[in-house]
Amino acid sequence: MHELSLARDLAAVVERTLGPRETRVLRVEMGIGSAAGVALDSLRFAFELVVQGTRLEGAELSFITIAARSRCGSCGEIFVFEDMIGHCPRCGRLGGELLSGDEMVLRAIEVTDV
């Protein structure tokens, strides 16, 4: 389950971003590309396990889906899709050169003073 590794990395990035401030994390918002291959429910579950006993415990993990974009290898059409792989709307070819949509971005950390 690579989601466990992603959850650990995410928790570490949040901790580094906040530094030693006395804060408690209420919510973490992630942007995840639709072609990133991340199981969101599994990531949420892993995150809950990883943050137990930290200032992130109990924080809501929310997601914004980032649509993927590809360039068709046959006709060159650039198209947007929201699954792991898309079909060119012009020629119908499956796949192509992935231009975006495999990223994972920390968008926001909502905190409260302790």
C-alpha positions in Angstrom: 0.0 0.0 0.0 1.9 3.1 -1.2 -0.8 5.3 0.5 0.9 4.6 3.8 4.2 6.0 2.5 2.3 9.0 1.1 0.6 9.6 4.4 3.9 9.5 6.3 5.5 11.9 3.8 2.4 14.2 4.0 2.5 14.3 7.8 6.3 15.1 7.7 5.7 18.0 5.2 3.0 19.5 7.4 5.2 19.2 10.5 8.1 20.9 8.7 5.9 23.6 7.3 4.5 24.5 10.7 7.8 24.3 12.5 7.9 24.5 16.3 4.8 26.7 16.6 2.3 25.6 19.3 -0.6 24.8 16.9 -3.0 22.0 16.4 -4.0 21.1 12.8 -7.7 21.1 12.0 -7.6 20.4 8.3 -5.2 19.5 5.6 -6.2 20.0 1.9 -4.6 18.1 -0.9 -4.8 18.5 -4.6 -4.4 15.0 -6.2 -4.2 14.4 -9.9 -6.8 12.0 -11.3 -4.1 10.0 -13.0 -1.9 9.8 -9.8 -3.1 6.3 -9.0 -3.9 7.3 -5.3 -6.8 5.5 -3.5 -8.2 8.4 -1.6 -10.0 6.3 1.0 -6.8 4.4 1.7 -4.8 7.6 2.0 -7.3 9.0 4.4 -7.2 5.8 6.5 -3.4 5.7 6.5 -3.2 9.4 7.4 -5.4 8.8 10.5 -3.0 6.0 11.6 0.2 7.9 11.0 -0.9 11.1 12.8 -2.0 9.4 16.0 -0.4 11.1 19.0 0.7 14.1 17.0 -0.8 17.6 16.7 -2.3 16.4 13.4 -4.5 13.8 15.2 -8.1 14.4 14.4 -7.4 16.7 11.5 -9.7 16.4 8.5 -7.9 15.3 5.3 -9.7 16.7 2.3 -9.0 16.4 -1.5 -9.5 18.4 -4.6 -9.2 16.4 -7.8 -6.9 17.9 -10.4 -8.0 16.8 -13.9 -5.4 15.2 -16.0 -4.2 16.4 -19.5 -2.6 14.4 -22.2 -1.4 14.9 -25.7 -2.6 12.3 -28.2 0.2 10.3 -29.7 -1.7 10.0 -33.0 -3.2 13.3 -33.8 -1.5 15.7 -31.2 -4.8 16.8 -29.6 -4.4 18.0 -26.1 -7.3 16.8 -24.0 -8.5 16.7 -20.4 -9.8 13.6 -18.6 -10.6 12.6 -15.0 -9.6 9.0 -14.8 -6.3 7.1 -14.7 -6.1 7.2 -18.5 -8.2 9.0 -21.1 -9.3 8.7 -24.7 -8.6 11.4 -27.3 -11.9 13.1 -28.2 -10.7 13.7 -31.7 -9.4 10.3 -32.8 -10.5 8.0 -29.9 -7.0 6.7 -29.2 -6.4 5.6 -25.6 -3.6 7.3 -23.6 -1.0 9.6 -24.9 1.7 11.8 -23.4 0.6 12.7 -19.8 1.1 16.5 -19.4 -0.4 16.9 -15.9 -2.7 15.0 -13.5 -0.2 12.8 -11.7 0.7 15.4 -9.1 0.0 15.5 -5.4 0.0 19.1 -4.0 -0.4 20.3 -0.4 -2.9 23.1 -0.9 -3.8 24.3 2.6 -3.2 23.6 6.3 -5.8 25.0 8.7 -4.6 25.4 12.3 -5.7 26.7 15.6 -3.5 28.0 18.5 -3.1 25.6 21.3 
